[in-house]
Amino acid sequence: MAGRESRRKAEGAPPRAEGQPGSPGPAEGERQPPAAEFRLGRIKATVWANFSESHGPWYSVVVTRTYKDGNGNFKAAGSFGRDDLLVVGEVTRLAYHWIMRQQGSGARIPEGEDGGEDTPF
């Protein structure tokens, strides 16, 4: 499943923040890669790491839907239909838990996603 592969890949990925002390930023003109991506079917949540001197590291998430245009080219959109909404909720949930782990908040990860016990909230 594509979502599981992305999640595993993202879990091991260290947070990347341009300009963060001790971590080199991208060269002039280069784009910083996303800190993590979570994809389920045609819905993707991309997590971007940011850093500010006054607030430290923080993350933002962009959710997109992939589709093919009339010429068969893949495009991305930020609007979602009824059938996309539960998948949007799932990829944002995965992104949320990844961010919480990166920030060391001690948030509980649901069973099956880290191999731990399931404890009611």
VENKA-V810288 format. One record per pair of residues at least 24 apart in sequence whose C-alpha atoms are under 10 Angstrom apart, sorted by the first residue. I is the first residue (numbers start at 0). J is the second residue. If there is no record, write none. Layout:
<<I;J> <I;J>>
//
This chain:
<<0;38> <0;39> <0;40> <1;37> <1;38> <1;39> <1;40> <2;36> <2;37> <2;38> <2;39> <2;40> <2;42> <2;43> <2;89> <2;90> <2;93> <3;37> <3;38> <3;39> <3;112> <4;36> <4;37> <4;38> <5;35> <5;36> <5;37> <5;38> <5;39> <5;43> <6;35> <6;36> <6;37> <6;38> <6;90> <6;93> <6;94> <6;97> <6;112> <7;35> <7;37> <7;112> <7;113> <8;35> <8;36> <8;37> <9;33> <9;34> <9;35> <9;36> <9;37> <9;46> <9;94> <9;97> <10;34> <10;35> <10;36> <10;96> <10;97> <10;98> <10;100> <10;101> <10;113> <11;35> <11;97> <12;97> <12;101> <13;48> <13;101> <14;46> <14;47> <14;48> <14;49> <14;56> <14;57> <14;58> <14;98> <14;101> <14;102> <15;47> <15;48> <15;49> <15;50> <15;56> <15;58> <16;47> <16;48> <16;49> <16;50> <16;51> <16;55> <16;56> <16;57> <16;58> <17;48> <17;49> <17;50> <17;51> <17;56> <18;49> <18;50> <18;51> <18;52> <19;48> <19;49> <19;50> <19;51> <19;52> <19;55> <19;56> <20;50> <20;52> <20;55> <33;60> <34;58> <34;59> <34;60> <34;97> <34;98> <35;60> <35;94> <35;97> <35;98> <36;60> <36;61> <36;62> <36;90> <36;93> <36;94> <36;97> <37;62> <37;89> <37;90> <37;91> <37;92> <37;93> <37;94> <37;97> <38;62> <38;63> <38;64> <38;86> <38;87> <38;89> <38;90> <38;91> <38;93> <39;64> <39;86> <39;87> <39;89> <39;90> <40;64> <40;65> <40;83> <40;86> <41;65> <41;66> <41;75> <41;83> <41;86> <41;87> <42;66> <42;75> <42;76> <42;77> <42;79> <42;83> <42;84> <42;86> <42;87> <42;89> <42;90> <43;75> <43;86> <43;87> <43;90> <43;91> <43;94> <44;87> <44;88> <44;89> <44;90> <44;91> <44;92> <44;93> <44;94> <45;90> <45;91> <45;94> <46;91> <46;94> <46;95> <46;97> <46;98> <48;98> <56;101> <56;102> <57;98> <57;101> <57;102> <58;94> <58;95> <58;98> <58;99> <58;101> <58;102> <59;94> <59;95> <59;98> <60;91> <60;94> <60;95> <60;98> <61;91> <61;94> <62;87> <62;90> <62;91> <63;87>>
//
